[in-house]
Amino acid sequence: MDGYEATRRMRLWEQSQGRTATPILALTASAMEAELQKALEAGCTAYLRKPVRLMTLLEAVNRHVKPAQRIVV
C-alpha cells in the first residue's frame, strides 16, 4: 500500500468514526503538478517537495495542528 492509499483508508476510517481529520503532509521528490493533485485527491492536507528543509517541515506541521500541539523552534 502506498501513502495515497493509506491516506484514503485513514480518511474513510475517520469519517466512519465521526473523527476530525488528522493532518497528513505528503512528502515527494516529484516536481510534477499531477502529484500535487494526486495527494490532495487522496485526502492529504498539504504537500511538500523533497528535499525539505527542517524549518519548512516544522512550519508546515505548525500550520496544520492545534496551537497546544505546535513545535517551538
C-alpha positions, 0 to 999 in steps of 0.5 A: 500500500502506498501513502495515497492509499493509506491516506484514503483508508485513514480518511474513510476510517475517520469519517466512519468514526465521526473523527476530525481529520488528522493532518497528513503532509505528503512528502515527494521528490516529484516536481510534477503538478499531477502529484500535487493533485494526486495527494490532495485527491487522496485526502492529504492536507498539504504537500511538500517537495523533497528535499525539505528543509527542517524549518519548512517541515516544522512550519508546515506541521505548525500550520496544520495542528492545534496551537497546544500541539505546535513545535517551538523552534 
